[in-house]
Amino acid sequence: MPEHTPPPDNAHRAAAPDQASYGWQSDLPKFYDAPPRVVRGRLKDFIPDAGAEQIRAWDASIPWLQRECRELVAAYAPANTYTAILEYELPRESRRPDVIILENGVVVVLELKGKDAPSQADIDQVFCYARDLRSYHAECADRPVHAVLVPTRADRTHRTLDGVHVVGPEGVDRLLLECTRVPASSPLTPEAFLRRDAYAPLPSLVRAARDLFAREPLPRIKRARAATEPAVNRVTEISHRAAATSTRHLVLLTGVPGAGKTLVGLQLVHAGFLDDLAIARAGGDKPSAPAVFLSGNGPLVQVLQDALKEAGGGGKVFVRDVKNYVKHYSQRKSSIPPEHLLVFDEAQRAWDAEQVGRKHPGSRGRTEDRSEPEHFIEFAERIPGWCVVVGLVGTGQEIHAGEEGGLVQWRRAIEGSPNPSAWTVHGPPALRAVFEQSRVTTDWSPALSLDTEIRYHLAPRLRDFVEALLERGSSAEAALLAEELYAGGHRIYVTRDLEAAKRHARERYNNTADARYGLLASSKDKDLPRFGVDNTFQTTKRLRVGRWYNAPQDDPESCCRLDTVATEFSAQGLELDLAIVAWGSDYVRRDGHWSIERSGKTRFAKDPLRLRQNVYRVLLTRGRDGTVLFVPPDAWFDETFLFLGNSGIRPLAG
């Protein structure tokens, strides 16, 4: 690497925040007047582990980028005040758009690819850069943000593909000029754009857990705050009232998949105010952890515990498996839980008494054939002073036998308590019917309903699309919703080539170290192994779920290796950036209807078809950015493949 010297006036640092989040930043004249080796040197300083291929790409692209910026200024003199930012790193993420141009209040994102034609993954990548800036960057929310893909071996012809401008290097100057024909209402300075707190992405569940444990503030984007903060505030008020009045409360918090229920639960169990409200136990000490997040979703527990362990915390203190919790306290009648606030994840899936008996075969008599809600109410009544039990309630996610009893079990648990008058039940108005004519005191608040999907970028209709596809089997309705999702950046593709699906995922998230993409499949399918998807019980039971989600991309246990499969049991409640879903023979279209004839029997299931439907509902809603469906190239799947295509799911190009 040859030596390099700073550009004139240290232009690349002119508007730097406390810690630079880019490789180069300056106005256009200072950029195109700087020697290319100087610009390349600054980029190398910012990305010290850049490989030989990346350095060659910089050497090839910097000169023509400088030429195009020079030609833009020559054609439009006011462009000399525009700003060029190279290798801008999105705060809190590992993604870096190649070039960002700030021009007349307009933001242009350029992604360069050393090829003559773009792939679908290239188009999706730059589209999502622009989409995320619009969604999560405070300075971009009300401004035009243009996505531009530059295949460096293409000609100057300009075309638009899926909302992305595609043009060769020689056409970039003209396109940049066209992007400013409708200027924004106010200028955008580099200082304002580069503020590190200006970009606040919605965190993944794992990132949120790490930040909460470290007591770091969660990103406060408007959409997430508007969706979840009222619920957090309401439960906080209830907890303070419970502590002040020495009373007991059951809070049922409902939400559609992806609405942030788990995020709310994690925020509550890490809340600092609980330390002040906790009551000292025997020996005069207050409990060190006055709240716990309990889930029957074993994989979710493992992933969160693994993430918290990596963050330097005691993952098992704040997040625990509900089955072991029930076993411990049901067999130790004199044992008093140290917590005051218990969060029960997926409360609508709580085991009925019959299932508790089956899963605790050695404890009949000790468990007294109680349901999980009955156990929880009894455990909570042992807690001195006050307690709040928070049940997080999702819809349409019952995938195990024994989970079909619903919320009525919680009503029966309260009414069967030795002192039901000591309890107050809180929930959204939609649950009023569950407690109709009950003598239990109730309190209904709209704040306890999370009805806005926030897990997925700009995909509020994903749930409706999946319902149209699976519940109603309406390809026409699904197609309209699919087009809306696609326009918003949530991509769903279908292919009969598994390797093509894998190539798409790897290319889509190339050089994005924190991205997570993986292979999912139904546990009940028996045909997928012969198509390269090993979803057999013997294989999937050995999956180390925590490492599968958390390990670095090059780790043999990482989901990004795309050689191990997670089933619905390992995926529910968790998320990937992109999910590759292998469609199984257990739920296929036959003669215009969904069929489960090859799914085998599910012991104790009251409605096997609904359980299969729920499995695919889970699988189809795991991807934050989207999903690629792999439908095996076999005649048994032909009708399913055609139905998915008729439902607006686009074929994966290539």
Secondary structure as UniProt FT lines:
FT   HELIX           8..13
FT   TURN            14..15
FT   STRAND          24..27
FT   HELIX           28..33
FT   HELIX           36..46
FT   TURN            48..49
FT   HELIX           52..75
FT   HELIX           77..81
FT   STRAND          83..86
FT   TURN            91..92
FT   STRAND          99..103
FT   TURN            104..105
FT   STRAND          106..113
FT   HELIX           120..136
FT   TURN            138..142
FT   STRAND          145..151
FT   TURN            152..153
FT   STRAND          159..161
FT   TURN            162..163
FT   STRAND          164..166
FT   HELIX           169..171
FT   HELIX           172..179
FT   HELIX           190..193
FT   TURN            196..198
FT   HELIX           205..213
FT   TURN            214..215
FT   HELIX           222..245
FT   STRAND          248..255
FT   TURN            257..258
FT   HELIX           261..269
FT   HELIX           273..277
FT   TURN            282..283
FT   STRAND          291..295
FT   HELIX           298..310
FT   TURN            311..312
FT   HELIX           315..318
FT   STRAND          319..321
FT   HELIX           322..330
FT   TURN            333..334
FT   STRAND          341..344
FT   TURN            345..346
FT   HELIX           347..349
FT   HELIX           353..359
FT   HELIX           361..363
FT   TURN            364..366
FT   TURN            368..369
FT   HELIX           372..382
FT   STRAND          387..393
FT   TURN            401..402
FT   TURN            404..405
FT   HELIX           408..415
FT   HELIX           420..422
FT   STRAND          423..427
FT   HELIX           429..435
FT   TURN            436..437
FT   STRAND          441..444
FT   HELIX           446..448
FT   STRAND          449..450
FT   TURN            457..458
FT   TURN            460..461
FT   HELIX           462..466
FT   HELIX           467..471
FT   HELIX           475..488
FT   STRAND          491..495
FT   HELIX           498..508
FT   TURN            509..511
FT   TURN            513..514
FT   STRAND          517..521
FT   TURN            523..524
FT   HELIX           528..531
FT   HELIX           537..540
FT   TURN            541..542
FT   HELIX           545..550
FT   TURN            553..554
FT   TURN            556..557
FT   HELIX           559..561
FT   STRAND          565..566
FT   HELIX           568..571
FT   TURN            572..573
FT   STRAND          576..582
FT   TURN            585..586
FT   STRAND          588..590
FT   TURN            591..592
FT   STRAND          593..595
FT   TURN            597..598
FT   TURN            603..604
FT   HELIX           608..619
FT   TURN            620..621
FT   STRAND          623..630
FT   HELIX           635..637
FT   HELIX           638..646
FT   TURN            647..648
FT   STRAND          650..651
//
